[in-house]
């Protein structure tokens, strides 16, 4: 599933004027790669610890969901995302969250059905 989000404030990247962003569903690979990208080592009283920034994680997943940024192919560079207006970033994030929610509902329903029996005492 892909969705197009029109931009209210156009963004110029190089010679390209970007008027819309096309998103796709996030994958497990997107989340894994974004998590790795968002990790950093910090010193704690107990010694070094690996921390993940929720903001960096969210942006990492979002930029990987970008199929195209105007005429530019995704994944989006973080520099492109930084050029968006706050309202456009909010719209893109809201659309990505709506796609995530739809996928979660589909998966939840499938898992729920998987645990049901057909009435004969066995699984489907």
TORPA-4810 file (N, C-alpha, C, O; in nm, 3 decimals):
<nodes>
NODE_1_0.084_-0.116_0.000_0.000_0.000_0.000_0.090_0.124_0.000_0.185_0.133_0.077_X
NODE_2_0.057_0.219_-0.087_0.128_0.346_-0.093_0.027_0.459_-0.082_-0.088_0.447_-0.125_X
NODE_3_0.071_0.569_-0.022_-0.015_0.686_-0.010_0.066_0.810_-0.046_0.184_0.820_-0.014_X
NODE_4_-0.001_0.904_-0.113_0.062_1.029_-0.153_0.016_1.140_-0.060_-0.103_1.156_-0.033_X
NODE_5_0.113_1.218_-0.012_0.085_1.330_0.077_0.128_1.458_0.004_0.247_1.478_-0.020_X
NODE_6_0.032_1.545_-0.033_0.069_1.672_-0.097_0.133_1.766_0.004_0.092_1.771_0.120_X
NODE_7_0.233_1.841_-0.040_0.298_1.938_0.047_0.232_2.074_0.032_0.201_2.116_-0.080_X
NODE_8_0.209_2.142_0.143_0.150_2.276_0.137_0.256_2.380_0.105_0.226_2.485_0.047_X
NODE_9_0.381_2.351_0.142_0.493_2.440_0.110_0.594_2.357_0.032_0.654_2.264_0.087_X
NODE_10_0.613_2.391_-0.095_0.702_2.313_-0.180_0.846_2.322_-0.128_0.887_2.422_-0.070_X
NODE_11_0.922_2.214_-0.151_1.060_2.205_-0.106_1.148_2.187_-0.230_1.117_2.107_-0.317_X
NODE_12_1.258_2.262_-0.236_1.352_2.248_-0.346_1.475_2.173_-0.295_1.536_2.210_-0.196_X
NODE_13_1.508_2.066_-0.367_1.628_1.987_-0.337_1.707_1.982_-0.466_1.667_1.917_-0.562_X
NODE_14_1.821_2.051_-0.469_1.897_2.062_-0.592_1.813_2.134_-0.696_1.769_2.246_-0.674_X
NODE_15_1.791_2.070_-0.810_1.708_2.127_-0.917_1.563_2.083_-0.906_1.477_2.135_-0.977_X
NODE_16_1.535_1.990_-0.818_1.400_1.932_-0.808_1.312_2.013_-0.712_1.352_2.043_-0.600_X
NODE_17_1.192_2.047_-0.760_1.092_2.110_-0.673_0.995_2.000_-0.630_0.925_1.941_-0.712_X
NODE_18_0.991_1.976_-0.502_0.911_1.867_-0.448_0.776_1.919_-0.401_0.768_2.008_-0.316_X
NODE_19_0.670_1.862_-0.458_0.534_1.904_-0.426_0.454_1.797_-0.351_0.345_1.824_-0.301_X
NODE_20_0.510_1.676_-0.344_0.440_1.567_-0.276_0.541_1.462_-0.229_0.653_1.454_-0.279_X
NODE_21_0.497_1.383_-0.133_0.577_1.273_-0.080_0.492_1.147_-0.091_0.376_1.147_-0.050_X
NODE_22_0.550_1.040_-0.144_0.481_0.912_-0.153_0.540_0.820_-0.046_0.662_0.803_-0.037_X
NODE_23_0.451_0.763_0.035_0.491_0.675_0.145_0.449_0.531_0.118_0.353_0.506_0.045_X
NODE_24_0.520_0.438_0.178_0.482_0.297_0.179_0.477_0.250_0.323_0.520_0.321_0.415_X
NODE_25_0.424_0.131_0.343_0.418_0.072_0.476_0.560_0.048_0.528_0.650_0.017_0.451_X
NODE_26_0.578_0.062_0.657_0.706_0.030_0.719_0.723_-0.122_0.724_0.626_-0.196_0.733_X
NODE_27_0.847_-0.165_0.717_0.878_-0.308_0.728_0.959_-0.332_0.855_1.007_-0.238_0.918_X
NODE_28_0.972_-0.458_0.892_1.055_-0.492_1.007_1.199_-0.447_0.982_1.267_-0.401_1.074_X
NODE_29_1.244_-0.459_0.859_1.379_-0.414_0.824_1.397_-0.265_0.847_1.503_-0.221_0.893_X
NODE_30_1.294_-0.186_0.814_1.300_-0.041_0.838_1.320_-0.012_0.986_1.402_0.072_1.023_X
NODE_31_1.245_-0.082_1.069_1.253_-0.060_1.215_1.389_-0.103_1.268_1.449_-0.033_1.349_X
NODE_32_1.439_-0.217_1.222_1.569_-0.265_1.267_1.680_-0.168_1.228_1.762_-0.130_1.311_X
NODE_33_1.681_-0.126_1.102_1.784_-0.034_1.055_1.775_0.101_1.125_1.877_0.160_1.160_X
NODE_34_1.653_0.151_1.144_1.635_0.280_1.212_1.678_0.271_1.358_1.733_0.367_1.412_X
NODE_35_1.653_0.158_1.422_1.695_0.139_1.561_1.847_0.142_1.570_1.903_0.209_1.657_X
NODE_36_1.913_0.070_1.480_2.060_0.070_1.479_2.114_0.211_1.457_2.212_0.251_1.520_X
NODE_37_2.050_0.285_1.368_2.092_0.422_1.336_2.071_0.516_1.455_2.147_0.612_1.473_X
NODE_38_1.970_0.490_1.537_1.934_0.578_1.649_2.009_0.545_1.778_1.999_0.618_1.876_X
NODE_39_2.085_0.436_1.777_2.157_0.396_1.898_2.282_0.481_1.919_2.348_0.523_1.823_X
NODE_40_2.312_0.504_2.047_2.439_0.568_2.082_2.481_0.517_2.219_2.398_0.475_2.299_X
NODE_41_2.610_0.520_2.244_2.664_0.477_2.372_2.670_0.598_2.465_2.719_0.704_2.426_X
NODE_42_2.622_0.581_2.587_2.628_0.687_2.688_2.685_0.627_2.816_2.660_0.511_2.849_X
NODE_43_2.760_0.708_2.887_2.815_0.663_3.014_2.711_0.683_3.124_2.650_0.789_3.136_X
NODE_44_2.692_0.579_3.205_2.601_0.584_3.319_2.682_0.548_3.444_2.796_0.504_3.432_X
NODE_45_2.626_0.567_3.564_2.699_0.526_3.685_2.737_0.378_3.684_2.834_0.338_3.749_X
NODE_46_2.661_0.296_3.611_2.690_0.152_3.603_2.786_0.119_3.489_2.823_0.003_3.471_X
NODE_47_2.827_0.219_3.413_2.917_0.197_3.300_2.849_0.234_3.169_2.742_0.295_3.170_X
NODE_48_2.910_0.199_3.056_2.851_0.234_2.927_2.717_0.163_2.905_2.699_0.047_2.941_X
NODE_49_2.624_0.237_2.843_2.492_0.181_2.812_2.453_0.225_2.672_2.489_0.334_2.627_X
NODE_50_2.380_0.139_2.603_2.332_0.169_2.470_2.195_0.234_2.482_2.102_0.174_2.537_X
NODE_51_2.181_0.355_2.430_2.055_0.428_2.436_2.001_0.448_2.296_2.077_0.463_2.200_X
NODE_52_1.868_0.449_2.284_1.801_0.475_2.156_1.717_0.601_2.171_1.635_0.610_2.262_X
NODE_53_1.739_0.697_2.083_1.659_0.819_2.082_1.527_0.791_2.011_1.528_0.753_1.894_X
NODE_54_1.413_0.808_2.079_1.284_0.784_2.015_1.261_0.876_1.894_1.200_0.835_1.796_X
NODE_55_1.310_1.000_1.902_1.293_1.094_1.790_1.373_1.047_1.669_1.321_1.044_1.558_X
NODE_56_1.498_1.010_1.691_1.581_0.962_1.580_1.526_0.831_1.523_1.530_0.810_1.401_X
NODE_57_1.474_0.746_1.610_1.415_0.620_1.564_1.295_0.648_1.475_1.283_0.591_1.367_X
NODE_58_1.205_0.735_1.521_1.086_0.768_1.442_1.121_0.829_1.308_1.062_0.793_1.206_X
NODE_59_1.216_0.922_1.307_1.258_0.983_1.180_1.326_0.882_1.090_1.309_0.886_0.968_X
NODE_60_1.403_0.790_1.149_1.469_0.687_1.069_1.371_0.595_0.999_1.389_0.561_0.883_X
NODE_61_1.266_0.555_1.070_1.162_0.472_1.008_1.089_0.553_0.901_1.067_0.504_0.790_X
NODE_62_1.052_0.676_0.934_0.978_0.760_0.839_1.057_0.781_0.711_1.001_0.768_0.602_X
NODE_63_1.184_0.813_0.720_1.261_0.841_0.598_1.275_0.716_0.511_1.286_0.726_0.389_X
NODE_64_1.274_0.599_0.574_1.279_0.474_0.498_1.145_0.442_0.431_1.141_0.370_0.331_X
NODE_65_1.036_0.495_0.485_0.904_0.474_0.426_0.881_0.560_0.302_0.787_0.536_0.227_X
NODE_66_0.966_0.659_0.280_0.949_0.749_0.166_0.989_0.678_0.037_1.105_0.641_0.019_X
NODE_67_0.891_0.659_-0.050_0.915_0.599_-0.182_0.971_0.706_-0.275_1.066_0.682_-0.349_X
NODE_68_0.911_0.824_-0.269_0.960_0.937_-0.349_0.932_1.067_-0.278_0.833_1.082_-0.205_X
NODE_69_1.020_1.161_-0.301_1.013_1.296_-0.244_1.014_1.386_-0.366_1.120_1.428_-0.413_X
NODE_70_0.894_1.417_-0.418_0.886_1.483_-0.549_0.936_1.386_-0.653_0.889_1.272_-0.661_X
NODE_71_1.032_1.430_-0.735_1.088_1.343_-0.839_1.207_1.262_-0.790_1.263_1.182_-0.865_X
NODE_72_1.246_1.282_-0.665_1.361_1.210_-0.609_1.316_1.078_-0.548_1.213_1.071_-0.481_X
NODE_73_1.393_0.973_-0.573_1.361_0.841_-0.518_1.403_0.831_-0.373_1.505_0.886_-0.332_X
NODE_74_1.322_0.759_-0.295_1.352_0.736_-0.155_1.452_0.625_-0.139_1.490_0.564_-0.238_X
NODE_75_1.495_0.594_-0.019_1.451_0.658_0.104_1.498_0.803_0.110_1.597_0.841_0.049_X
NODE_76_1.424_0.882_0.186_1.454_1.024_0.196_1.580_1.046_0.277_1.607_0.976_0.375_X
NODE_77_1.656_1.143_0.235_1.771_1.188_0.313_1.717_1.273_0.428_1.620_1.346_0.410_X
NODE_78_1.779_1.265_0.544_1.734_1.344_0.658_1.737_1.494_0.625_1.653_1.569_0.675_X
NODE_79_1.831_1.537_0.542_1.839_1.678_0.502_1.713_1.720_0.427_1.669_1.835_0.441_X
NODE_80_1.653_1.630_0.349_1.528_1.663_0.278_1.417_1.684_0.378_1.340_1.780_0.369_X
NODE_81_1.407_1.594_0.475_1.301_1.603_0.575_1.314_1.730_0.656_1.214_1.792_0.692_X
NODE_82_1.436_1.770_0.686_1.459_1.893_0.763_1.411_2.018_0.690_1.387_2.120_0.754_X
NODE_83_1.397_2.011_0.559_1.350_2.127_0.481_1.198_2.141_0.481_1.146_2.245_0.439_X
NODE_84_1.127_2.041_0.527_0.980_2.046_0.530_0.932_2.149_0.631_0.999_2.178_0.730_X
NODE_85_0.814_2.203_0.605_0.751_2.289_0.705_0.701_2.199_0.818_0.676_2.080_0.796_X
NODE_86_0.687_2.253_0.939_0.634_2.171_1.049_0.497_2.111_1.015_0.468_1.997_1.052_X
NODE_87_0.413_2.187_0.946_0.279_2.137_0.911_0.289_2.019_0.814_0.217_1.921_0.828_X
NODE_88_0.379_2.029_0.715_0.395_1.919_0.619_0.456_1.795_0.686_0.414_1.683_0.658_X
NODE_89_0.553_1.816_0.775_0.610_1.702_0.848_0.502_1.635_0.932_0.497_1.512_0.939_X
NODE_90_0.416_1.715_0.994_0.307_1.660_1.074_0.210_1.579_0.987_0.165_1.472_1.028_X
NODE_91_0.179_1.630_0.868_0.088_1.559_0.776_0.148_1.426_0.730_0.078_1.325_0.725_X
NODE_92_0.276_1.428_0.698_0.343_1.305_0.653_0.347_1.204_0.767_0.321_1.085_0.747_X
NODE_93_0.381_1.251_0.887_0.386_1.162_1.003_0.248_1.103_1.033_0.236_0.985_1.064_X
NODE_94_0.144_1.186_1.023_0.007_1.138_1.050_-0.033_1.031_0.948_-0.096_0.932_0.984_X
NODE_95_0.003_1.051_0.822_-0.029_0.952_0.719_0.047_0.822_0.743_-0.010_0.713_0.728_X
NODE_96_0.174_0.832_0.781_0.252_0.712_0.811_0.192_0.637_0.930_0.185_0.514_0.929_X
NODE_97_0.150_0.710_1.032_0.088_0.647_1.149_-0.044_0.580_1.113_-0.076_0.473_1.165_X
NODE_98_-0.121_0.642_1.023_-0.248_0.582_0.979_-0.221_0.452_0.904_-0.294_0.354_0.921_X
NODE_99_-0.116_0.450_0.821_-0.080_0.327_0.751_-0.036_0.220_0.850_-0.074_0.103_0.836_X
NODE_100_0.044_0.259_0.950_0.089_0.164_1.052_-0.030_0.105_1.127_-0.034_-0.015_1.154_X
NODE_101_-0.126_0.190_1.162_-0.244_0.144_1.236_-0.326_0.045_1.153_-0.375_-0.055_1.206_X
NODE_102_-0.340_0.073_1.024_-0.417_-0.017_0.936_-0.349_-0.154_0.928_-0.417_-0.256_0.931_X
NODE_103_-0.218_-0.155_0.916_-0.144_-0.281_0.910_-0.157_-0.356_1.042_-0.176_-0.477_1.043_X
NODE_104_-0.148_-0.284_1.154_-0.160_-0.347_1.286_-0.296_-0.413_1.303_-0.306_-0.522_1.359_X
NODE_105_-0.402_-0.346_1.256_-0.536_-0.404_1.265_-0.546_-0.531_1.183_-0.604_-0.630_1.228_X
NODE_106_-0.489_-0.530_1.061_-0.492_-0.648_0.975_-0.418_-0.764_1.039_-0.466_-0.878_1.039_X
NODE_107_-0.300_-0.736_1.094_-0.220_-0.841_1.158_-0.291_-0.893_1.282_-0.296_-1.014_1.305_X
NODE_108_-0.348_-0.802_1.361_-0.420_-0.843_1.482_-0.537_-0.933_1.450_-0.560_-1.032_1.519_X
NODE_109_-0.612_-0.900_1.345_-0.727_-0.982_1.305_-0.680_-1.119_1.258_-0.742_-1.220_1.290_X
NODE_110_-0.572_-1.123_1.181_-0.521_-1.251_1.131_-0.473_-1.339_1.246_-0.498_-1.459_1.247_X
NODE_111_-0.405_-1.279_1.343_-0.358_-1.357_1.458_-0.474_-1.407_1.541_-0.471_-1.519_1.592_X
NODE_112_-0.576_-1.324_1.556_-0.695_-1.364_1.632_-0.764_-1.482_1.564_-0.803_-1.578_1.630_X
NODE_113_-0.779_-1.474_1.432_-0.844_-1.582_1.357_-0.762_-1.711_1.363_-0.818_-1.820_1.366_X
NODE_114_-0.632_-1.697_1.366_-0.545_-1.814_1.367_-0.565_-1.899_1.492_-0.548_-2.021_1.488_X
NODE_115_-0.601_-1.836_1.603_-0.620_-1.909_1.727_-0.757_-1.969_1.744_-0.782_-2.037_1.844_X
NODE_116_-0.848_-1.946_1.652_-0.985_-1.998_1.665_-0.993_-2.139_1.606_-0.913_-2.177_1.520_X
NODE_117_-1.090_-2.215_1.654_-1.111_-2.349_1.600_-1.230_-2.348_1.507_-1.309_-2.253_1.507_X
NODE_118_-1.243_-2.451_1.427_-1.354_-2.460_1.331_-1.477_-2.530_1.389_-1.571_-2.559_1.316_X
NODE_119_-1.477_-2.557_1.520_-1.591_-2.621_1.584_-1.575_-2.772_1.597_-1.652_-2.835_1.669_X
NODE_120_-1.477_-2.830_1.529_-1.457_-2.975_1.537_-1.351_-3.011_1.640_-1.315_-3.128_1.656_X
NODE_121_-1.301_-2.908_1.711_-1.200_-2.934_1.812_-1.059_-2.916_1.761_-0.965_-2.919_1.840_X
NODE_122_-1.042_-2.899_1.631_-0.909_-2.878_1.574_-0.893_-2.736_1.524_-0.991_-2.662_1.513_X
NODE_123_-0.773_-2.700_1.496_-0.747_-2.567_1.440_-0.780_-2.564_1.292_-0.781_-2.667_1.225_X
NODE_124_-0.807_-2.443_1.242_-0.834_-2.426_1.098_-0.720_-2.474_1.013_-0.727_-2.467_0.890_X
</nodes>
